Amino acid sequence: MVEPYPYIYVNADGGARELHRNERNYLETPFQGGDGARPYIKGNYSQKDGWGEIKGYLKRNKLPKGTQINPAPVEDPSRPLSREEHIQFLRNKGLDVIENSDGTFTARKPKIQEITNSATEMSLAKVFCGILLGVAILNFAAFFIMAIYLGGDAINGMVKDGHYYLAEHGRYTEVTEAVFNYSRHHAYSVFVTHPIGMVAAWYLGRLTSS
């Protein structure tokens, strides 16, 4: 047998190694042109397979210079996978695997519609939470600005002898009944929107990190 062998194997991490005896036999086995069992031989080092991985057989002279070639593995790395190993392999690749009652299993790509619906629902949830958070922030900001402009708020103010007063840090400002009622209702609305905004911010954080 010619040494060094004209082919090597590129690992998933980009490293290279010599071939096991069974792998050499596999490469030397004659196959018909359209036989799906033919070995996958990369055209160049950086070429990736259908799974997007760099691993595969490669002609030795196409390996980048200076790349270390590790010895061949002691055990056959291309041994047939067990049923459980095959199922786990397909699931790791993102396929849905259904185990049938007769011992067989069916693998399929996830339905695009399911993925799209899930992504759409998450996007809508993010938008909704963002709107709630935005409303809470704007409402609180408006209340704060108006309290400064009017000279206080009704929650801390008082009504005395038919007069209406807003209060801020112990300082009272007399206002009309309409302004007093506006300030009171605006304060009540902050009591509602503020906790809603806090919940929306928490849930939005969960959606973003998931």
Secondary structure in CASP SS format (residue, H / E / C, confidence):
PFRMAT SS
TARGET T0000
AUTHOR 0000-0000-0000
METHOD secondary structure of the structure
MODEL  1
M C 1.00
V C 1.00
E C 1.00
P C 1.00
Y C 1.00
P C 1.00
Y E 1.00
I E 1.00
Y E 1.00
V E 1.00
N C 1.00
A C 1.00
D C 1.00
G C 1.00
G C 1.00
A E 1.00
R E 1.00
E C 1.00
L C 1.00
H C 1.00
R H 1.00
N H 1.00
E H 1.00
R H 1.00
N H 1.00
Y H 1.00
L H 1.00
E H 1.00
T C 1.00
P C 1.00
F C 1.00
Q C 1.00
G C 1.00
G C 1.00
D C 1.00
G C 1.00
A C 1.00
R C 1.00
P C 1.00
Y C 1.00
I E 1.00
K C 1.00
G C 1.00
N C 1.00
Y C 1.00
S C 1.00
Q C 1.00
K C 1.00
D C 1.00
G C 1.00
W C 1.00
G C 1.00
E C 1.00
I C 1.00
K C 1.00
G E 1.00
Y E 1.00
L E 1.00
K E 1.00
R H 1.00
N H 1.00
K H 1.00
L C 1.00
P C 1.00
K C 1.00
G C 1.00
T C 1.00
Q C 1.00
I E 1.00
N E 1.00
P C 1.00
A C 1.00
P C 1.00
V C 1.00
E C 1.00
D C 1.00
P C 1.00
S C 1.00
R C 1.00
P C 1.00
L C 1.00
S C 1.00
R H 1.00
E H 1.00
E H 1.00
H H 1.00
I H 1.00
Q H 1.00
F H 1.00
L H 1.00
R H 1.00
N H 1.00
K C 1.00
G C 1.00
L C 1.00
D E 1.00
V E 1.00
I E 1.00
E E 1.00
N C 1.00
S C 1.00
D C 1.00
G C 1.00
T C 1.00
F E 1.00
T E 1.00
A E 1.00
R E 1.00
K C 1.00
P C 1.00
K C 1.00
I H 1.00
Q H 1.00
E H 1.00
I H 1.00
T H 1.00
N H 1.00
S H 1.00
A H 1.00
T H 1.00
E H 1.00
M H 1.00
S H 1.00
L H 1.00
A H 1.00
K H 1.00
V H 1.00
F H 1.00
C H 1.00
G H 1.00
I H 1.00
L H 1.00
L H 1.00
G H 1.00
V H 1.00
A H 1.00
I H 1.00
L H 1.00
N H 1.00
F H 1.00
A H 1.00
A H 1.00
F H 1.00
F H 1.00
I H 1.00
M H 1.00
A H 1.00
I H 1.00
Y H 1.00
L H 1.00
G C 1.00
G C 1.00
D E 1.00
A E 1.00
I E 1.00
N E 1.00
G E 1.00
M E 1.00
V E 1.00
K E 1.00
D C 1.00
G C 1.00
H E 1.00
Y E 1.00
Y E 1.00
L E 1.00
A E 1.00
E E 1.00
H C 1.00
G C 1.00
R E 1.00
Y E 1.00
T E 1.00
E E 1.00
V E 1.00
T C 1.00
E H 1.00
A H 1.00
V H 1.00
F H 1.00
N H 1.00
Y H 1.00
S H 1.00
R H 1.00
H H 1.00
H H 1.00
A H 1.00
Y H 1.00
S H 1.00
V H 1.00
F H 1.00
V H 1.00
T H 1.00
H H 1.00
P H 1.00
I H 1.00
G H 1.00
M H 1.00
V H 1.00
A H 1.00
A H 1.00
W H 1.00
Y H 1.00
L H 1.00
G H 1.00
R H 1.00
L H 1.00
T H 1.00
S H 1.00
S C 1.00
END
